[in-house]
């Protein structure tokens, strides 16, 4: 039995999806001040005032800093999330709403 079959049999998500969810959760916590980071220079919000997306849209500024690779890896995914998800009132609500989003399409 291969990896995809075992995941389906056990009702689990792939490692890529779980990693992506953890990264998105970290991004949510940073943006909503649930997790304190003193140097937020790497997190840049889009300055486009007319967007059809949510107000927390991130600007993907490329850098060679390995410490911030998580933000660059999830920037496009974060920007594509619905308003309802990124505006969740709590971490628990964010997790529940994120479970309803199909993240498999973002995994290679």
Biopython code that builds the backbone (N, CA, C, O; Angstrom):
import numpy as np
from Bio.PDB.StructureBuilder import StructureBuilder

atoms = [
    (1, "UNK", "N", (0.851, -1.177, 0.000)),
    (1, "UNK", "CA", (0.000, 0.000, 0.000)),
    (1, "UNK", "C", (0.897, 1.240, 0.000)),
    (1, "UNK", "O", (1.791, 1.365, 0.837)),
    (2, "UNK", "N", (0.656, 2.148, -0.935)),
    (2, "UNK", "CA", (1.472, 3.353, -1.062)),
    (2, "UNK", "C", (1.058, 4.438, -0.079)),
    (2, "UNK", "O", (0.061, 4.315, 0.631)),
    (3, "UNK", "N", (1.843, 5.493, -0.059)),
    (3, "UNK", "CA", (1.608, 6.608, 0.861)),
    (3, "UNK", "C", (0.221, 7.223, 0.688)),
    (3, "UNK", "O", (-0.475, 7.401, 1.687)),
    (4, "UNK", "N", (-0.221, 7.561, -0.536)),
    (4, "UNK", "CA", (-1.559, 8.145, -0.687)),
    (4, "UNK", "C", (-2.681, 7.216, -0.211)),
    (4, "UNK", "O", (-3.673, 7.667, 0.361)),
    (5, "UNK", "N", (-2.509, 5.928, -0.452)),
    (5, "UNK", "CA", (-3.524, 4.967, -0.020)),
    (5, "UNK", "C", (-3.568, 4.849, 1.500)),
    (5, "UNK", "O", (-4.644, 4.752, 2.090)),
    (6, "UNK", "N", (-2.397, 4.857, 2.130)),
    (6, "UNK", "CA", (-2.354, 4.797, 3.604)),
    (6, "UNK", "C", (-3.001, 6.028, 4.209)),
    (6, "UNK", "O", (-3.751, 5.920, 5.179)),
    (7, "UNK", "N", (-2.717, 7.212, 3.644)),
    (7, "UNK", "CA", (-3.336, 8.446, 4.143)),
    (7, "UNK", "C", (-4.850, 8.379, 4.027)),
    (7, "UNK", "O", (-5.568, 8.725, 4.965)),
    (8, "UNK", "N", (-5.332, 7.932, 2.873)),
    (8, "UNK", "CA", (-6.771, 7.825, 2.651)),
    (8, "UNK", "C", (-7.394, 6.812, 3.604)),
    (8, "UNK", "O", (-8.471, 7.047, 4.153)),
    (9, "UNK", "N", (-6.720, 5.697, 3.793)),
    (9, "UNK", "CA", (-7.237, 4.648, 4.684)),
    (9, "UNK", "C", (-7.322, 5.136, 6.128)),
    (9, "UNK", "O", (-8.274, 4.812, 6.838)),
    (10, "UNK", "N", (-6.334, 5.914, 6.562)),
    (10, "UNK", "CA", (-6.303, 6.421, 7.933)),
    (10, "UNK", "C", (-7.043, 7.746, 8.098)),
    (10, "UNK", "O", (-7.234, 8.216, 9.220)),
    (11, "UNK", "N", (-7.459, 8.348, 6.989)),
    (11, "UNK", "CA", (-8.165, 9.624, 7.058)),
    (11, "UNK", "C", (-7.260, 10.782, 7.448)),
    (11, "UNK", "O", (-7.684, 11.703, 8.145)),
    (12, "UNK", "N", (-6.018, 10.733, 6.996)),
    (12, "UNK", "CA", (-5.035, 11.773, 7.328)),
    (12, "UNK", "C", (-4.722, 12.636, 6.116)),
    (12, "UNK", "O", (-4.968, 12.250, 4.973)),
    (13, "UNK", "N", (-4.176, 13.812, 6.393)),
    (13, "UNK", "CA", (-3.720, 14.708, 5.333)),
    (13, "UNK", "C", (-2.237, 14.444, 5.078)),
    (13, "UNK", "O", (-1.532, 13.913, 5.936)),
    (14, "UNK", "N", (-1.783, 14.817, 3.904)),
    (14, "UNK", "CA", (-0.377, 14.618, 3.570)),
    (14, "UNK", "C", (0.510, 15.550, 4.400)),
    (14, "UNK", "O", (0.049, 16.544, 4.961)),
    (15, "UNK", "N", (1.768, 15.201, 4.458)),
    (15, "UNK", "CA", (2.730, 16.021, 5.195)),
    (15, "UNK", "C", (2.793, 17.435, 4.627)),
    (15, "UNK", "O", (2.915, 18.397, 5.385)),
    (16, "UNK", "N", (2.712, 17.575, 3.299)),
    (16, "UNK", "CA", (2.765, 18.896, 2.671)),
    (16, "UNK", "C", (1.585, 19.765, 3.106)),
    (16, "UNK", "O", (1.755, 20.952, 3.383)),
    (17, "UNK", "N", (0.401, 19.179, 3.167)),
    (17, "UNK", "CA", (-0.784, 19.940, 3.585)),
    (17, "UNK", "C", (-0.668, 20.321, 5.055)),
    (17, "UNK", "O", (-0.989, 21.449, 5.430)),
    (18, "UNK", "N", (-0.213, 19.395, 5.887)),
    (18, "UNK", "CA", (-0.054, 19.702, 7.315)),
    (18, "UNK", "C", (0.976, 20.792, 7.542)),
    (18, "UNK", "O", (0.786, 21.667, 8.387)),
    (19, "UNK", "N", (2.076, 20.742, 6.784)),
    (19, "UNK", "CA", (3.110, 21.781, 6.899)),
    (19, "UNK", "C", (2.566, 23.132, 6.454)),
    (19, "UNK", "O", (2.831, 24.153, 7.089)),
    (20, "UNK", "N", (1.811, 23.137, 5.372)),
    (20, "UNK", "CA", (1.221, 24.369, 4.869)),
    (20, "UNK", "C", (0.243, 24.960, 5.886)),
    (20, "UNK", "O", (0.234, 26.172, 6.103)),
    (21, "UNK", "N", (-0.573, 24.118, 6.505)),
    (21, "UNK", "CA", (-1.511, 24.593, 7.528)),
    (21, "UNK", "C", (-0.775, 25.193, 8.720)),
    (21, "UNK", "O", (-1.190, 26.221, 9.253)),
    (22, "UNK", "N", (0.310, 24.559, 9.138)),
    (22, "UNK", "CA", (1.103, 25.098, 10.251)),
    (22, "UNK", "C", (1.707, 26.453, 9.889)),
    (22, "UNK", "O", (1.712, 27.370, 10.710)),
    (23, "UNK", "N", (2.213, 26.579, 8.668)),
    (23, "UNK", "CA", (2.780, 27.851, 8.218)),
    (23, "UNK", "C", (1.713, 28.943, 8.153)),
    (23, "UNK", "O", (1.960, 30.080, 8.554)),
    (24, "UNK", "N", (0.530, 28.598, 7.650)),
    (24, "UNK", "CA", (-0.564, 29.569, 7.580)),
    (24, "UNK", "C", (-1.031, 29.967, 8.977)),
    (24, "UNK", "O", (-1.383, 31.123, 9.209)),
    (25, "UNK", "N", (-1.033, 29.025, 9.892)),
    (25, "UNK", "CA", (-1.409, 29.323, 11.270)),
    (25, "UNK", "C", (-0.404, 30.287, 11.895)),
    (25, "UNK", "O", (-0.794, 31.220, 12.597)),
    (26, "UNK", "N", (0.874, 30.069, 11.647)),
    (26, "UNK", "CA", (1.905, 30.979, 12.151)),
    (26, "UNK", "C", (1.716, 32.377, 11.565)),
    (26, "UNK", "O", (1.834, 33.373, 12.278)),
    (27, "UNK", "N", (1.428, 32.447, 10.285)),
    (27, "UNK", "CA", (1.188, 33.737, 9.630)),
    (27, "UNK", "C", (-0.018, 34.438, 10.261)),
    (27, "UNK", "O", (0.034, 35.638, 10.531)),
    (28, "UNK", "N", (-1.093, 33.700, 10.494)),
    (28, "UNK", "CA", (-2.284, 34.266, 11.146)),
    (28, "UNK", "C", (-1.924, 34.822, 12.527)),
    (28, "UNK", "O", (-2.325, 35.931, 12.880)),
    (29, "UNK", "N", (-1.172, 34.049, 13.295)),
    (29, "UNK", "CA", (-0.798, 34.482, 14.648)),
    (29, "UNK", "C", (0.064, 35.736, 14.618)),
    (29, "UNK", "O", (-0.100, 36.616, 15.463)),
    (30, "UNK", "N", (0.975, 35.832, 13.664)),
    (30, "UNK", "CA", (1.839, 37.012, 13.559)),
    (30, "UNK", "C", (1.012, 38.238, 13.173)),
    (30, "UNK", "O", (1.154, 39.299, 13.780)),
    (31, "UNK", "N", (0.160, 38.097, 12.176)),
    (31, "UNK", "CA", (-0.624, 39.228, 11.685)),
    (31, "UNK", "C", (-1.620, 39.723, 12.734)),
    (31, "UNK", "O", (-1.837, 40.927, 12.871)),
    (32, "UNK", "N", (-2.215, 38.803, 13.464)),
    (32, "UNK", "CA", (-3.225, 39.171, 14.461)),
    (32, "UNK", "C", (-2.651, 39.317, 15.866)),
    (32, "UNK", "O", (-3.390, 39.289, 16.850)),
    (33, "UNK", "N", (-1.336, 39.472, 15.957)),
    (33, "UNK", "CA", (-0.629, 39.742, 17.217)),
    (33, "UNK", "C", (-0.888, 38.682, 18.287)),
    (33, "UNK", "O", (-1.000, 39.007, 19.468)),
    (34, "UNK", "N", (-0.982, 37.438, 17.884)),
    (34, "UNK", "CA", (-1.125, 36.327, 18.827)),
    (34, "UNK", "C", (0.240, 35.707, 19.107)),
    (34, "UNK", "O", (0.389, 34.881, 20.008)),
    (35, "UNK", "N", (1.222, 36.113, 18.328)),
    (35, "UNK", "CA", (2.577, 35.594, 18.431)),
    (35, "UNK", "C", (3.500, 36.793, 18.240)),
    (35, "UNK", "O", (3.450, 37.455, 17.203)),
    (36, "UNK", "N", (4.328, 37.072, 19.215)),
    (36, "UNK", "CA", (5.141, 38.288, 19.187)),
    (36, "UNK", "C", (6.462, 38.038, 18.464)),
    (36, "UNK", "O", (7.227, 37.142, 18.821)),
    (37, "UNK", "N", (6.705, 38.844, 17.448)),
    (37, "UNK", "CA", (7.983, 38.863, 16.743)),
    (37, "UNK", "C", (8.434, 40.319, 16.724)),
    (37, "UNK", "O", (7.696, 41.201, 16.285)),
    (38, "UNK", "N", (9.627, 40.557, 17.193)),
    (38, "UNK", "CA", (10.096, 41.938, 17.341)),
    (38, "UNK", "C", (10.539, 42.577, 16.030)),
    (38, "UNK", "O", (10.481, 43.798, 15.887)),
    (39, "UNK", "N", (10.976, 41.769, 15.080)),
    (39, "UNK", "CA", (11.449, 42.302, 13.803)),
    (39, "UNK", "C", (10.475, 41.884, 12.709)),
    (39, "UNK", "O", (10.557, 40.769, 12.194)),
    (40, "UNK", "N", (9.555, 42.772, 12.353)),
    (40, "UNK", "CA", (8.558, 42.446, 11.340)),
    (40, "UNK", "C", (8.894, 43.042, 9.981)),
    (40, "UNK", "O", (8.000, 43.247, 9.159)),
    (41, "UNK", "N", (10.164, 43.323, 9.733)),
    (41, "UNK", "CA", (10.567, 43.897, 8.454)),
    (41, "UNK", "C", (10.306, 42.948, 7.287)),
    (41, "UNK", "O", (10.120, 43.396, 6.155)),
    (42, "UNK", "N", (10.289, 41.648, 7.553)),
    (42, "UNK", "CA", (10.100, 40.679, 6.491)),
    (42, "UNK", "C", (8.636, 40.529, 6.094)),
    (42, "UNK", "O", (8.342, 39.991, 5.027)),
    (43, "UNK", "N", (7.720, 40.992, 6.927)),
    (43, "UNK", "CA", (6.291, 40.860, 6.671)),
    (43, "UNK", "C", (5.776, 42.190, 6.142)),
    (43, "UNK", "O", (5.612, 43.145, 6.902)),
    (44, "UNK", "N", (5.520, 42.252, 4.838)),
    (44, "UNK", "CA", (5.124, 43.493, 4.193)),
    (44, "UNK", "C", (3.737, 43.310, 3.587)),
    (44, "UNK", "O", (3.503, 42.399, 2.793)),
    (45, "UNK", "N", (2.824, 44.194, 3.976)),
    (45, "UNK", "CA", (1.483, 44.135, 3.422)),
    (45, "UNK", "C", (1.444, 44.861, 2.084)),
    (45, "UNK", "O", (2.163, 45.836, 1.869)),
    (46, "UNK", "N", (0.602, 44.373, 1.199)),
    (46, "UNK", "CA", (0.448, 44.986, -0.110)),
    (46, "UNK", "C", (-0.122, 46.387, 0.062)),
    (46, "UNK", "O", (-1.045, 46.592, 0.849)),
    (47, "UNK", "N", (0.423, 47.346, -0.670)),
    (47, "UNK", "CA", (-0.047, 48.720, -0.538)),
    (47, "UNK", "C", (-1.130, 49.068, -1.557)),
    (47, "UNK", "O", (-1.527, 50.227, -1.673)),
    (48, "UNK", "N", (-1.599, 48.082, -2.280)),
    (48, "UNK", "CA", (-2.659, 48.315, -3.263)),
    (48, "UNK", "C", (-3.965, 48.559, -2.520)),
    (48, "UNK", "O", (-4.454, 47.672, -1.820)),
    (49, "UNK", "N", (-4.532, 49.745, -2.664)),
    (49, "UNK", "CA", (-5.740, 50.092, -1.919)),
    (49, "UNK", "C", (-6.996, 49.496, -2.542)),
    (49, "UNK", "O", (-8.026, 49.379, -1.878)),
    (50, "UNK", "N", (-6.915, 49.128, -3.793)),
    (50, "UNK", "CA", (-8.080, 48.544, -4.459)),
    (50, "UNK", "C", (-7.788, 47.066, -4.723)),
    (50, "UNK", "O", (-7.116, 46.712, -5.692)),
    (51, "UNK", "N", (-8.303, 46.224, -3.848)),
    (51, "UNK", "CA", (-8.094, 44.797, -4.035)),
    (51, "UNK", "C", (-9.423, 44.082, -3.920)),
    (51, "UNK", "O", (-10.339, 44.546, -3.241)),
    (52, "UNK", "N", (-9.513, 42.963, -4.582)),
    (52, "UNK", "CA", (-10.697, 42.135, -4.428)),
    (52, "UNK", "C", (-10.440, 41.083, -3.368)),
    (52, "UNK", "O", (-11.323, 40.295, -3.029)),
    (53, "UNK", "N", (-9.231, 41.078, -2.852)),
    (53, "UNK", "CA", (-8.861, 40.126, -1.827)),
    (53, "UNK", "C", (-9.019, 40.753, -0.444)),
    (53, "UNK", "O", (-9.541, 41.859, -0.307)),
    (54, "UNK", "N", (-8.569, 40.046, 0.556)),
    (54, "UNK", "CA", (-8.695, 40.522, 1.927)),
    (54, "UNK", "C", (-7.706, 41.632, 2.237)),
    (54, "UNK", "O", (-6.777, 41.886, 1.470)),
    (55, "UNK", "N", (-7.916, 42.291, 3.370)),
    (55, "UNK", "CA", (-7.085, 43.445, 3.736)),
    (55, "UNK", "C", (-5.708, 43.063, 4.270)),
    (55, "UNK", "O", (-4.865, 43.937, 4.472)),
    (56, "UNK", "N", (-5.467, 41.776, 4.500)),
    (56, "UNK", "CA", (-4.180, 41.310, 5.007)),
    (56, "UNK", "C", (-3.301, 40.732, 3.910)),
    (56, "UNK", "O", (-2.439, 39.895, 4.177)),
    (57, "UNK", "N", (-3.513, 41.169, 2.692)),
    (57, "UNK", "CA", (-2.752, 40.654, 1.544)),
    (57, "UNK", "C", (-1.273, 41.002, 1.719)),
    (57, "UNK", "O", (-0.915, 42.146, 1.999)),
    (58, "UNK", "N", (-0.431, 39.992, 1.548)),
    (58, "UNK", "CA", (1.001, 40.166, 1.737)),
    (58, "UNK", "C", (1.704, 40.433, 0.420)),
    (58, "UNK", "O", (1.299, 39.937, -0.631)),
    (59, "UNK", "N", (2.755, 41.219, 0.494)),
    (59, "UNK", "CA", (3.606, 41.482, -0.654)),
    (59, "UNK", "C", (4.766, 40.497, -0.590)),
    (59, "UNK", "O", (5.447, 40.403, 0.431)),
    (60, "UNK", "N", (4.990, 39.775, -1.655)),
    (60, "UNK", "CA", (6.032, 38.761, -1.688)),
    (60, "UNK", "C", (7.354, 39.402, -2.078)),
    (60, "UNK", "O", (7.686, 39.490, -3.260)),
    (61, "UNK", "N", (8.093, 39.843, -1.095)),
    (61, "UNK", "CA", (9.394, 40.477, -1.313)),
    (61, "UNK", "C", (10.468, 39.397, -1.200)),
    (61, "UNK", "O", (10.647, 38.807, -0.135)),
    (62, "UNK", "N", (11.167, 39.142, -2.273)),
    (62, "UNK", "CA", (12.150, 38.061, -2.297)),
    (62, "UNK", "C", (13.401, 38.445, -1.521)),
    (62, "UNK", "O", (13.863, 39.586, -1.548)),
    (63, "UNK", "N", (13.922, 37.451, -0.835)),
    (63, "UNK", "CA", (15.102, 37.662, -0.018)),
    (63, "UNK", "C", (15.875, 36.353, 0.068)),
    (63, "UNK", "O", (15.339, 35.280, -0.209)),
    (64, "UNK", "N", (17.126, 36.454, 0.452)),
    (64, "UNK", "CA", (17.929, 35.260, 0.644)),
    (64, "UNK", "C", (17.943, 34.806, 2.094)),
    (64, "UNK", "O", (18.650, 33.857, 2.434)),
    (65, "UNK", "N", (17.185, 35.458, 2.944)),
    (65, "UNK", "CA", (17.167, 35.126, 4.369)),
    (65, "UNK", "C", (16.432, 33.807, 4.594)),
    (65, "UNK", "O", (15.236, 33.703, 4.322)),
    (66, "UNK", "N", (17.133, 32.828, 5.078)),
    (66, "UNK", "CA", (16.533, 31.515, 5.324)),
    (66, "UNK", "C", (15.508, 31.548, 6.446)),
    (66, "UNK", "O", (14.583, 30.736, 6.459)),
    (67, "UNK", "N", (15.653, 32.463, 7.379)),
    (67, "UNK", "CA", (14.751, 32.527, 8.527)),
    (67, "UNK", "C", (13.326, 32.878, 8.109)),
    (67, "UNK", "O", (12.377, 32.555, 8.823)),
    (68, "UNK", "N", (13.168, 33.524, 6.982)),
    (68, "UNK", "CA", (11.844, 33.991, 6.579)),
    (68, "UNK", "C", (11.264, 33.195, 5.414)),
    (68, "UNK", "O", (10.310, 33.636, 4.774)),
    (69, "UNK", "N", (11.828, 32.043, 5.141)),
    (69, "UNK", "CA", (11.381, 31.257, 3.992)),
    (69, "UNK", "C", (9.931, 30.833, 4.134)),
    (69, "UNK", "O", (9.235, 30.670, 3.131)),
    (70, "UNK", "N", (9.468, 30.654, 5.349)),
    (70, "UNK", "CA", (8.069, 30.269, 5.594)),
    (70, "UNK", "C", (7.125, 31.291, 4.987)),
    (70, "UNK", "O", (6.153, 30.911, 4.334)),
    (71, "UNK", "N", (7.379, 32.563, 5.181)),
    (71, "UNK", "CA", (6.504, 33.619, 4.672)),
    (71, "UNK", "C", (6.495, 33.614, 3.156)),
    (71, "UNK", "O", (5.436, 33.770, 2.547)),
    (72, "UNK", "N", (7.665, 33.436, 2.527)),
    (72, "UNK", "CA", (7.720, 33.440, 1.063)),
    (72, "UNK", "C", (7.068, 32.200, 0.472)),
    (72, "UNK", "O", (6.511, 32.242, -0.625)),
    (73, "UNK", "N", (7.143, 31.094, 1.210)),
    (73, "UNK", "CA", (6.548, 29.856, 0.742)),
    (73, "UNK", "C", (5.026, 29.922, 0.747)),
    (73, "UNK", "O", (4.381, 29.307, -0.102)),
    (74, "UNK", "N", (4.446, 30.652, 1.685)),
    (74, "UNK", "CA", (2.989, 30.665, 1.826)),
    (74, "UNK", "C", (2.330, 31.959, 1.373)),
    (74, "UNK", "O", (1.109, 32.086, 1.458)),
    (75, "UNK", "N", (3.093, 32.899, 0.904)),
    (75, "UNK", "CA", (2.559, 34.214, 0.549)),
    (75, "UNK", "C", (1.402, 34.110, -0.449)),
    (75, "UNK", "O", (0.345, 34.700, -0.225)),
    (76, "UNK", "N", (1.584, 33.384, -1.522)),
    (76, "UNK", "CA", (0.533, 33.266, -2.534)),
    (76, "UNK", "C", (-0.689, 32.530, -1.995)),
    (76, "UNK", "O", (-1.825, 32.868, -2.328)),
    (77, "UNK", "N", (-0.446, 31.523, -1.164)),
    (77, "UNK", "CA", (-1.565, 30.777, -0.571)),
    (77, "UNK", "C", (-2.339, 31.682, 0.377)),
    (77, "UNK", "O", (-3.568, 31.719, 0.338)),
    (78, "UNK", "N", (-1.619, 32.415, 1.231)),
    (78, "UNK", "CA", (-2.261, 33.329, 2.173)),
    (78, "UNK", "C", (-3.116, 34.362, 1.435)),
    (78, "UNK", "O", (-4.246, 34.640, 1.834)),
    (79, "UNK", "N", (-2.571, 34.921, 0.367)),
    (79, "UNK", "CA", (-3.295, 35.944, -0.384)),
    (79, "UNK", "C", (-4.537, 35.398, -1.075)),
    (79, "UNK", "O", (-5.457, 36.155, -1.383)),
    (80, "UNK", "N", (-4.571, 34.103, -1.319)),
    (80, "UNK", "CA", (-5.728, 33.513, -1.998)),
    (80, "UNK", "C", (-6.815, 33.037, -1.021)),
    (80, "UNK", "O", (-7.894, 32.628, -1.448)),
    (81, "UNK", "N", (-6.535, 33.089, 0.264)),
    (81, "UNK", "CA", (-7.543, 32.656, 1.243)),
    (81, "UNK", "C", (-8.720, 33.628, 1.260)),
    (81, "UNK", "O", (-8.533, 34.825, 1.042)),
    (82, "UNK", "N", (-9.928, 33.129, 1.517)),
    (82, "UNK", "CA", (-11.106, 34.005, 1.586)),
    (82, "UNK", "C", (-11.056, 34.938, 2.796)),
    (82, "UNK", "O", (-10.388, 34.651, 3.789)),
    (83, "UNK", "N", (-11.771, 36.054, 2.698)),
    (83, "UNK", "CA", (-11.851, 37.022, 3.799)),
    (83, "UNK", "C", (-12.277, 36.368, 5.098)),
    (83, "UNK", "O", (-11.722, 36.649, 6.160)),
    (84, "UNK", "N", (-13.250, 35.507, 5.008)),
    (84, "UNK", "CA", (-13.801, 34.856, 6.193)),
    (84, "UNK", "C", (-12.729, 34.112, 6.984)),
    (84, "UNK", "O", (-12.764, 34.094, 8.214)),
    (85, "UNK", "N", (-11.787, 33.506, 6.287)),
    (85, "UNK", "CA", (-10.734, 32.737, 6.952)),
    (85, "UNK", "C", (-9.721, 33.659, 7.610)),
    (85, "UNK", "O", (-9.426, 33.493, 8.793)),
    (86, "UNK", "N", (-9.182, 34.621, 6.879)),
    (86, "UNK", "CA", (-8.128, 35.479, 7.440)),
    (86, "UNK", "C", (-8.655, 36.444, 8.489)),
    (86, "UNK", "O", (-7.881, 36.941, 9.307)),
    (87, "UNK", "N", (-9.954, 36.721, 8.484)),
    (87, "UNK", "CA", (-10.557, 37.593, 9.491)),
    (87, "UNK", "C", (-11.153, 36.809, 10.655)),
    (87, "UNK", "O", (-11.952, 37.352, 11.418)),
    (88, "UNK", "N", (-10.782, 35.561, 10.797)),
    (88, "UNK", "CA", (-11.316, 34.723, 11.877)),
    (88, "UNK", "C", (-11.053, 35.387, 13.226)),
    (88, "UNK", "O", (-9.982, 35.956, 13.439)),
    (89, "UNK", "N", (-12.023, 35.319, 14.136)),
    (89, "UNK", "CA", (-11.882, 36.013, 15.422)),
    (89, "UNK", "C", (-10.907, 35.360, 16.398)),
    (89, "UNK", "O", (-10.469, 36.002, 17.353)),
    (90, "UNK", "N", (-10.563, 34.089, 16.172)),
    (90, "UNK", "CA", (-9.649, 33.408, 17.087)),
    (90, "UNK", "C", (-8.828, 32.375, 16.322)),
    (90, "UNK", "O", (-9.115, 32.054, 15.169)),
    (91, "UNK", "N", (-7.809, 31.869, 16.990)),
    (91, "UNK", "CA", (-6.958, 30.849, 16.392)),
    (91, "UNK", "C", (-7.770, 29.583, 16.127)),
    (91, "UNK", "O", (-7.615, 28.950, 15.083)),
    (92, "UNK", "N", (-8.626, 29.218, 17.062)),
    (92, "UNK", "CA", (-9.458, 28.025, 16.896)),
    (92, "UNK", "C", (-10.394, 28.169, 15.701)),
    (92, "UNK", "O", (-10.557, 27.237, 14.914)),
    (93, "UNK", "N", (-11.004, 29.335, 15.573)),
    (93, "UNK", "CA", (-11.888, 29.582, 14.433)),
    (93, "UNK", "C", (-11.098, 29.547, 13.124)),
    (93, "UNK", "O", (-11.580, 29.018, 12.123)),
    (94, "UNK", "N", (-9.891, 30.106, 13.128)),
    (94, "UNK", "CA", (-9.046, 30.068, 11.931)),
    (94, "UNK", "C", (-8.750, 28.624, 11.521)),
    (94, "UNK", "O", (-8.837, 28.281, 10.343)),
    (95, "UNK", "N", (-8.403, 27.787, 12.490)),
    (95, "UNK", "CA", (-8.116, 26.379, 12.190)),
    (95, "UNK", "C", (-9.333, 25.688, 11.591)),
    (95, "UNK", "O", (-9.215, 24.957, 10.608)),
    (96, "UNK", "N", (-10.493, 25.915, 12.175)),
    (96, "UNK", "CA", (-11.720, 25.277, 11.668)),
    (96, "UNK", "C", (-12.039, 25.742, 10.252)),
    (96, "UNK", "O", (-12.394, 24.933, 9.395)),
    (97, "UNK", "N", (-11.915, 27.040, 10.009)),
    (97, "UNK", "CA", (-12.196, 27.578, 8.676)),
    (97, "UNK", "C", (-11.152, 27.126, 7.656)),
    (97, "UNK", "O", (-11.475, 26.885, 6.493)),
    (98, "UNK", "N", (-9.909, 27.015, 8.098)),
    (98, "UNK", "CA", (-8.836, 26.572, 7.205)),
    (98, "UNK", "C", (-9.037, 25.113, 6.788)),
    (98, "UNK", "O", (-8.659, 24.724, 5.683)),
    (99, "UNK", "N", (-9.627, 24.316, 7.664)),
    (99, "UNK", "CA", (-9.908, 22.915, 7.327)),
    (99, "UNK", "C", (-10.891, 22.795, 6.165)),
    (99, "UNK", "O", (-10.919, 21.771, 5.483)),
    (100, "UNK", "N", (-11.686, 23.817, 5.937)),
    (100, "UNK", "CA", (-12.676, 23.801, 4.855)),
    (100, "UNK", "C", (-12.086, 24.223, 3.511)),
    (100, "UNK", "O", (-12.731, 24.068, 2.475)),
    (101, "UNK", "N", (-10.868, 24.753, 3.524)),
    (101, "UNK", "CA", (-10.214, 25.219, 2.293)),
    (101, "UNK", "C", (-9.402, 24.068, 1.700)),
    (101, "UNK", "O", (-8.690, 23.372, 2.423)),
    (102, "UNK", "N", (-9.508, 23.870, 0.393)),
    (102, "UNK", "CA", (-8.756, 22.829, -0.292)),
    (102, "UNK", "C", (-7.326, 23.315, -0.533)),
    (102, "UNK", "O", (-7.074, 24.108, -1.441)),
    (103, "UNK", "N", (-6.410, 22.838, 0.276)),
    (103, "UNK", "CA", (-5.016, 23.255, 0.172)),
    (103, "UNK", "C", (-4.167, 22.294, -0.656)),
    (103, "UNK", "O", (-2.995, 22.568, -0.916)),
    (104, "UNK", "N", (-4.743, 21.187, -1.064)),
    (104, "UNK", "CA", (-3.997, 20.190, -1.844)),
    (104, "UNK", "C", (-3.489, 20.788, -3.146)),
    (104, "UNK", "O", (-2.408, 20.430, -3.613)),
    (105, "UNK", "N", (-4.262, 21.699, -3.740)),
    (105, "UNK", "CA", (-3.855, 22.283, -5.022)),
    (105, "UNK", "C", (-2.583, 23.130, -4.914)),
    (105, "UNK", "O", (-1.954, 23.425, -5.930)),
    (106, "UNK", "N", (-2.196, 23.524, -3.692)),
    (106, "UNK", "CA", (-0.996, 24.324, -3.505)),
    (106, "UNK", "C", (0.232, 23.465, -3.215)),
    (106, "UNK", "O", (1.348, 23.981, -3.151)),
    (107, "UNK", "N", (0.036, 22.181, -3.043)),
    (107, "UNK", "CA", (1.137, 21.274, -2.735)),
    (107, "UNK", "C", (1.626, 20.619, -4.021)),
    (107, "UNK", "O", (0.836, 20.238, -4.885)),
    (108, "UNK", "N", (2.932, 20.498, -4.124)),
    (108, "UNK", "CA", (3.522, 19.899, -5.330)),
    (108, "UNK", "C", (3.432, 18.398, -5.316)),
    (108, "UNK", "O", (3.882, 17.744, -6.257)),
]
sb = StructureBuilder()
sb.init_structure("model")
sb.init_model(0)
sb.init_chain("A")
sb.init_seg("    ")
for serial, (resi, resn, name, xyz) in enumerate(atoms, 1):
    if name == "N":
        sb.init_residue(resn, " ", resi, " ")
    sb.init_atom(name, np.array(xyz, "f"), 0.0, 1.0, " ", f" {name:<3s}", serial, name[0])
structure = sb.get_structure()
